[in-house]
Amino acid sequence: MKTINYYLWGATLQGILITSFALVTLLTFFAFIDEAGKTDAIYTNLHAAIYLVFKLPSIFYEYFPVMTLIGALLGLGALSANSEFTAMRAAGLSVKQLIFSVLKLGFLLALGIFIVGEWLVPLSDLHARNFKAQLKSKNIVLVGGAGLWVKERNSIIHIGKVNSETELSDISIYTFKAGHKGLKTLLTSTKATAKSNGWLLKNTKETTFEDSRLIKNNQSERLYPNLIDPEILGVATVEPSQLSSKSLNQIIEHQKQNNLNTDKYELIYWKRYSVPLSALVMLLLAMPFLFGSNRSGGAGTRLFIGIVVGIVFSLVNRSINELGIVYGFSPIVSAFLPLLIFLIIGLFAISRIR
């Protein structure tokens, strides 16, 4: 059985690798076309290509369940076309044994893609955003887990969270004396909103450092004209899908403490666990197409079925996710319901194998 396991795993991995390479290349090409429309004298096509290299783990992670389905149909489909599954069954192996053998690989793949989504994707995305941000402005630096740092004339600005291009949270502005001989003022604000004539800071606390004393000035609102260019923030805005589970959990707790809606963040948090399981379900869903008579359809038919099922899964998954946010469904239900639907379909199809 160990030999059979390695043989089935090798065929499955070969199909997934071929599919991943083809699909990632295609998706990256389309992404490059889109990114090329944003190029200018500073952000060139070469820079766009480098930026997309950093984004490759994110693309791979997002579409891995579909790649698993198509790859399994491609790799194991070759065995099915050569009647190797029939020979294995004739040798005494049951359908359940063959399926379980493939699913053991699926568990390893699910663990691997979880690690990619939890550590590699946030890290590579940080490098991607940092790369683009530094091209847009030489004085901007993004630091994972520490927000955004910006140098503006004699000031250094720390932004704890970039909510959008027009809204910031937890701002600290350090202004230095001429020649950087010491700290002149420290201005903190809980929230900043972009206006036509600058940034409106909320709940500001300013401390002025003089030679022999400190002067404090607190205001509920204050207009700050030169904080940061809103256009630059476009590349610094972090999407929830680009965060690790730990970071998402911290944001959820912060939102709850401030009586803010957390559905969007909770949905992405639970999808951190549903995506790896989706890859496992897609592998299970591929199995019914590999048994039975192969005279009525070949590899092309199986690949077509895999692509259709993958597209349907993606559409159903996104639709239920969006409807869940709009109509206030539980985030955990929205994250796992598509997975459960296709799991039931897969188990029903397997039960009908003769």
Backbone torsions as a table, in degrees:
resi	resn	phi	psi	omega
1	MET	NA	-32.2	178.7
2	LYS	-62.5	-39.6	178.3
3	THR	-64.2	-41.8	177.9
4	ILE	-62.7	-42.7	178.6
5	ASN	-56.4	-51.7	-178.1
6	TYR	-63.0	-36.3	-179.4
7	TYR	-66.8	-45.9	179.1
8	LEU	-68.2	-39.4	178.8
9	TRP	-63.7	-41.6	179.6
10	GLY	-62.1	-43.7	179.7
11	ALA	-66.0	-40.1	179.6
12	THR	-65.4	-47.9	-179.4
13	LEU	-63.2	-38.0	178.4
14	GLN	-61.2	-45.1	178.7
15	GLY	-64.3	-41.7	-179.6
16	ILE	-66.5	-40.3	179.5
17	LEU	-64.0	-44.2	178.6
18	ILE	-62.8	-45.3	-179.8
19	THR	-64.6	-43.1	-179.4
20	SER	-62.0	-44.9	179.7
21	PHE	-61.0	-46.2	-178.0
22	ALA	-65.7	-46.1	-175.6
23	LEU	-71.5	-41.6	178.7
24	VAL	-64.4	-40.7	177.0
25	THR	-60.7	-44.8	-179.5
26	LEU	-64.8	-46.9	-179.1
27	LEU	-65.4	-37.5	178.3
28	THR	-66.9	-36.6	177.9
29	PHE	-62.3	-45.8	178.4
30	PHE	-65.4	-37.8	177.9
31	ALA	-65.2	-35.9	178.5
32	PHE	-66.7	-39.3	176.8
33	ILE	-60.3	-43.6	178.5
34	ASP	-65.7	-41.7	-177.9
35	GLU	-70.7	-30.8	-179.9
36	ALA	-62.7	-27.1	177.7
37	GLY	-71.6	-10.1	-179.7
38	LYS	-104.2	4.7	-176.2
39	THR	-78.4	158.3	175.9
40	ASP	-151.8	-161.4	-177.6
41	ALA	-66.1	-28.1	-179.3
42	ILE	-92.4	-48.4	-179.9
43	TYR	-96.7	92.2	-172.7
44	THR	-88.8	178.3	177.5
45	ASN	-62.4	-35.6	177.4
46	LEU	-63.3	-42.6	177.7
47	HIS	-64.0	-38.3	178.3
48	ALA	-62.5	-39.9	178.9
49	ALA	-65.8	-42.2	178.5
50	ILE	-64.4	-40.8	178.2
51	TYR	-59.3	-41.8	-179.2
52	LEU	-71.6	-26.4	174.4
53	VAL	-62.3	-42.0	176.3
54	PHE	-64.8	-28.0	-177.2
55	LYS	-85.6	-5.0	-177.1
56	LEU	-57.0	-45.1	178.4
57	PRO	-59.1	-35.8	179.3
58	SER	-66.2	-42.7	178.2
59	ILE	-64.1	-44.6	179.8
60	PHE	-61.2	-44.0	-178.1
61	TYR	-64.6	-44.2	-175.4
62	GLU	-62.7	-37.7	-174.6
63	TYR	-105.9	12.3	-176.2
64	PHE	-62.3	-41.3	177.8
65	PRO	-56.2	-42.8	178.5
66	VAL	-66.3	-40.0	177.5
67	MET	-61.7	-37.4	179.6
68	THR	-64.7	-44.0	179.6
69	LEU	-62.4	-52.1	-177.9
70	ILE	-66.6	-39.7	180.0
71	GLY	-63.9	-39.6	178.5
72	ALA	-66.0	-40.9	178.0
73	LEU	-65.5	-34.7	-179.8
74	LEU	-74.3	-48.9	-176.2
75	GLY	-71.9	-51.2	-179.7
76	LEU	-76.7	-22.2	177.7
77	GLY	-62.7	-32.2	177.4
78	ALA	-65.3	-37.6	176.5
79	LEU	-67.4	-41.0	179.6
80	SER	-64.7	-39.4	-179.1
81	ALA	-65.5	-30.1	178.8
82	ASN	-90.4	11.1	178.6
83	SER	61.2	26.7	-180.0
84	GLU	-73.4	-32.1	174.7
85	PHE	-64.9	-39.1	177.7
86	THR	-62.0	-41.0	179.1
87	ALA	-65.7	-39.4	178.8
88	MET	-64.4	-40.4	179.0
89	ARG	-68.5	-36.7	177.9
90	ALA	-66.2	-27.1	179.6
91	ALA	-80.2	-2.2	175.6
92	GLY	112.6	-3.1	178.7
93	LEU	-82.7	134.9	179.6
94	SER	-86.5	166.0	176.8
95	VAL	-60.9	-40.7	-179.1
96	LYS	-62.7	-39.1	178.8
97	GLN	-64.3	-41.5	-179.9
98	LEU	-67.4	-42.8	179.6
99	ILE	-65.6	-43.6	-179.7
100	PHE	-63.9	-35.0	177.8
101	SER	-60.9	-44.3	179.1
102	VAL	-69.3	-37.4	-178.3
103	LEU	-67.8	-27.3	175.8
104	LYS	-61.8	-38.3	173.7
105	LEU	-66.8	-36.8	179.3
106	GLY	-59.6	-38.9	177.6
107	PHE	-62.7	-40.1	177.9
108	LEU	-66.7	-40.1	178.0
109	LEU	-65.3	-40.3	179.2
110	ALA	-62.7	-41.9	177.5
111	LEU	-64.5	-42.3	179.9
112	GLY	-63.2	-43.6	-177.8
113	ILE	-72.2	-27.2	174.2
114	PHE	-65.0	-42.8	177.9
115	ILE	-63.2	-40.5	178.1
116	VAL	-61.3	-46.0	-178.7
117	GLY	-70.1	-30.1	-175.2
118	GLU	-83.8	-34.1	-174.8
119	TRP	-120.8	-48.8	-173.7
120	LEU	-71.6	-44.7	-177.9
121	VAL	-61.3	-51.3	178.0
122	PRO	-58.9	-38.9	-178.8
123	LEU	-67.4	-46.9	-179.0
124	SER	-67.5	-35.5	178.5
125	ASP	-67.5	-37.2	175.9
126	LEU	-60.2	-43.7	178.6
127	HIS	-64.7	-38.2	179.6
128	ALA	-63.7	-46.9	-179.2
129	ARG	-69.3	-36.4	177.7
130	ASN	-64.9	-41.1	179.6
131	PHE	-60.8	-48.2	-179.1
132	LYS	-69.9	-38.2	-179.0
133	ALA	-63.5	-40.2	-179.1
134	GLN	-70.6	-25.2	174.1
135	LEU	-73.3	-38.0	179.8
136	LYS	-71.9	-35.2	-179.7
137	SER	-150.7	125.4	-178.1
138	LYS	-70.2	-14.1	-173.1
139	ASN	-105.2	19.0	-178.0
140	ILE	-118.6	135.0	179.9
141	VAL	-137.7	131.0	175.0
142	LEU	-102.2	134.9	-179.3
143	VAL	-125.5	123.4	-179.2
144	GLY	-58.9	126.9	178.6
145	GLY	78.3	-2.5	-177.8
146	ALA	-129.0	13.5	175.5
147	GLY	77.8	-146.0	-171.5
148	LEU	-124.8	131.9	177.2
149	TRP	-114.9	133.6	-178.6
150	VAL	-134.4	133.9	174.1
151	LYS	-100.9	124.9	-177.6
152	GLU	-133.6	103.1	-177.9
153	ARG	55.2	-119.3	-179.1
154	ASN	-93.3	16.7	-176.6
155	SER	-122.0	150.2	170.5
156	ILE	-120.8	125.3	-174.3
157	ILE	-110.7	129.9	173.6
158	HIS	-112.4	126.2	179.0
159	ILE	-114.6	115.4	-176.7
160	GLY	-66.3	-38.6	-177.7
161	LYS	-149.2	130.6	175.1
162	VAL	-97.7	100.4	-179.0
163	ASN	-72.9	-39.8	178.3
164	SER	-162.6	-174.7	179.5
165	GLU	-70.4	-13.5	-177.0
166	THR	-122.5	5.8	-178.2
167	GLU	-142.6	128.5	-179.1
168	LEU	-126.8	158.6	177.6
169	SER	-133.7	151.8	174.7
170	ASP	55.6	68.6	-177.3
171	ILE	-100.8	136.9	172.9
172	SER	-130.2	128.7	-178.5
173	ILE	-118.9	114.7	179.6
174	TYR	-101.3	115.2	178.8
175	THR	-108.2	130.0	-174.0
176	PHE	-104.0	156.4	176.9
177	LYS	-72.0	164.5	-179.8
178	ALA	-55.0	134.0	-179.2
179	GLY	76.2	11.4	-179.7
180	HIS	53.5	43.4	-179.1
181	LYS	-87.3	1.7	179.7
182	GLY	162.5	168.3	179.7
183	LEU	-81.0	129.1	-178.9
184	LYS	-92.4	-53.7	179.3
185	THR	-142.0	154.4	171.4
186	LEU	-127.7	118.8	-179.0
187	LEU	-117.5	124.7	178.2
188	THR	-118.8	151.1	-179.8
189	SER	-149.7	143.8	-179.5
190	THR	-80.1	-25.5	-175.6
191	LYS	-157.7	144.7	177.2
192	ALA	-134.6	135.9	179.6
193	THR	-123.6	132.3	-178.5
194	ALA	-72.5	132.5	175.4
195	LYS	-122.8	172.7	-178.3
196	SER	-64.9	-28.3	-177.1
197	ASN	-110.9	17.3	177.9
198	GLY	142.6	-154.0	-179.2
199	TRP	-115.6	132.6	178.0
200	LEU	-93.4	112.8	-178.7
201	LEU	-92.4	137.3	179.8
202	LYS	-107.1	143.4	175.3
203	ASN	50.6	60.6	-176.5
204	THR	-86.8	145.5	173.3
205	LYS	-131.8	116.2	-177.6
206	GLU	-113.6	131.3	176.5
207	THR	-118.7	122.9	178.5
208	THR	-104.1	128.1	-176.7
209	PHE	-99.5	108.1	174.6
210	GLU	-103.6	175.2	-174.6
211	ASP	-60.3	-39.3	-173.4
212	SER	-121.4	2.7	-178.1
213	ARG	-159.6	167.1	174.8
214	LEU	-114.9	137.8	178.5
215	ILE	-116.7	124.5	-179.2
216	LYS	-110.7	140.6	-178.8
217	ASN	-141.7	116.0	-179.9
218	ASN	-109.6	135.0	178.9
219	GLN	-137.4	146.8	178.0
220	SER	-74.3	-32.5	178.1
221	GLU	-143.2	147.8	178.4
222	ARG	-157.1	134.9	178.3
223	LEU	-89.2	127.4	-180.0
224	TYR	-119.8	110.0	-170.8
225	PRO	-71.6	-34.8	-172.6
226	ASN	-121.0	70.4	178.7
227	LEU	-90.0	-66.0	179.2
228	ILE	-164.6	147.9	178.5
229	ASP	-68.6	122.6	-179.6
230	PRO	-58.1	-30.3	-179.5
231	GLU	-64.8	-34.7	179.1
232	ILE	-65.9	-31.8	-177.7
233	LEU	-67.5	-17.3	179.3
234	GLY	-58.8	-35.9	-180.0
235	VAL	-87.4	-10.2	-179.8
236	ALA	-99.2	-11.3	-179.2
237	THR	-68.6	125.3	-178.5
238	VAL	-95.9	123.6	173.5
239	GLU	-78.3	142.9	179.3
240	PRO	-55.3	-32.9	-178.9
241	SER	-67.5	-12.7	-178.2
242	GLN	-98.6	8.5	-178.1
243	LEU	-105.2	156.3	175.9
244	SER	-78.6	166.6	178.8
245	SER	-60.6	-38.9	179.6
246	LYS	-62.0	-45.9	179.5
247	SER	-65.8	-40.9	178.0
248	LEU	-61.8	-42.1	179.6
249	ASN	-63.0	-39.0	177.7
250	GLN	-64.4	-41.1	179.0
251	ILE	-66.6	-41.3	180.0
252	ILE	-60.7	-45.2	179.1
253	GLU	-63.1	-40.7	178.9
254	HIS	-64.1	-42.9	179.6
255	GLN	-63.8	-42.0	-179.8
256	LYS	-65.0	-39.5	179.5
257	GLN	-64.0	-26.7	179.7
258	ASN	-102.9	16.6	177.6
259	ASN	55.7	41.4	179.3
260	LEU	-108.6	154.8	-178.5
261	ASN	-67.4	133.5	-177.1
262	THR	-116.9	5.8	-173.4
263	ASP	-56.4	-44.4	-177.8
264	LYS	-62.0	-43.7	-178.2
265	TYR	-72.6	-37.7	178.5
266	GLU	-66.3	-36.5	177.9
267	LEU	-61.9	-46.9	179.0
268	ILE	-65.4	-35.6	178.8
269	TYR	-61.2	-47.5	-179.3
270	TRP	-71.8	-27.2	176.6
271	LYS	-69.0	-19.8	174.0
272	ARG	-59.5	-28.5	-179.5
273	TYR	-100.0	-27.8	-178.5
274	SER	-76.4	-31.2	-179.6
275	VAL	-63.3	-48.7	176.1
276	PRO	-60.1	-39.8	178.5
277	LEU	-68.5	-29.8	177.0
278	SER	-63.9	-37.9	177.1
279	ALA	-61.9	-39.4	178.5
280	LEU	-66.1	-41.9	179.0
281	VAL	-66.6	-38.3	178.3
282	MET	-63.8	-35.5	177.1
283	LEU	-66.3	-41.4	177.1
284	LEU	-64.5	-39.2	-177.7
285	LEU	-67.2	-25.0	-179.8
286	ALA	-74.9	-24.1	-171.4
287	MET	-63.1	-41.6	-178.7
288	PRO	-59.7	-26.9	-178.9
289	PHE	-77.2	-10.2	-173.6
290	LEU	-98.5	-8.2	-179.7
291	PHE	-110.9	159.3	179.1
292	GLY	96.6	-163.7	-176.2
293	SER	-73.3	137.5	179.7
294	ASN	-108.9	6.3	-176.1
295	ARG	-74.9	-25.0	-176.0
296	SER	-85.4	-8.2	-179.1
297	GLY	-166.5	144.6	-178.3
298	GLY	-108.5	-155.5	-177.3
299	ALA	-63.1	-37.1	179.9
300	GLY	-61.5	-40.9	179.0
301	THR	-65.1	-44.2	179.8
302	ARG	-64.0	-41.0	178.3
303	LEU	-64.4	-39.9	178.4
304	PHE	-62.4	-44.3	178.2
305	ILE	-61.2	-43.5	179.8
306	GLY	-61.3	-42.2	179.3
307	ILE	-65.1	-43.9	179.9
308	VAL	-62.6	-48.2	-179.9
309	VAL	-62.6	-40.0	178.3
310	GLY	-62.5	-41.8	178.3
311	ILE	-65.5	-43.7	179.3
312	VAL	-61.6	-43.9	178.9
313	PHE	-60.4	-45.1	-179.8
314	SER	-61.9	-43.3	-179.5
315	LEU	-65.9	-45.9	179.4
316	VAL	-63.3	-42.0	-179.3
317	ASN	-61.4	-49.7	-178.7
318	ARG	-67.1	-38.9	-178.9
319	SER	-63.5	-46.7	-179.5
320	ILE	-66.5	-38.3	177.1
321	ASN	-60.4	-47.8	-178.9
322	GLU	-68.0	-42.7	179.0
323	LEU	-63.7	-35.0	178.5
324	GLY	-62.3	-40.6	179.0
325	ILE	-69.0	-42.6	-177.0
326	VAL	-66.4	-44.9	-174.2
327	TYR	-98.3	5.7	173.1
328	GLY	75.1	28.7	175.6
329	PHE	-68.4	159.0	176.0
330	SER	-61.0	130.6	-179.5
331	PRO	-56.7	-36.8	-179.4
332	ILE	-67.8	-34.1	176.1
333	VAL	-68.4	-44.6	179.9
334	SER	-62.1	-34.1	-177.8
335	ALA	-76.0	-37.0	-172.1
336	PHE	-104.6	-11.8	-178.4
337	LEU	-62.4	-47.2	177.3
338	PRO	-58.3	-39.5	178.3
339	LEU	-61.1	-43.9	-178.9
340	LEU	-66.2	-40.3	180.0
341	ILE	-60.4	-48.8	-178.1
342	PHE	-73.1	-26.4	174.9
343	LEU	-65.7	-43.9	178.6
344	ILE	-63.3	-42.5	178.4
345	ILE	-61.7	-43.4	-179.8
346	GLY	-64.4	-44.4	179.5
347	LEU	-65.5	-37.8	177.9
348	PHE	-64.4	-43.5	179.9
349	ALA	-64.3	-39.5	179.2
350	ILE	-66.0	-37.1	-179.4
351	SER	-63.9	-19.4	-178.5
352	ARG	-93.9	-0.1	177.8
353	ILE	-70.7	132.2	178.3
354	ARG	-108.1	NA	NA
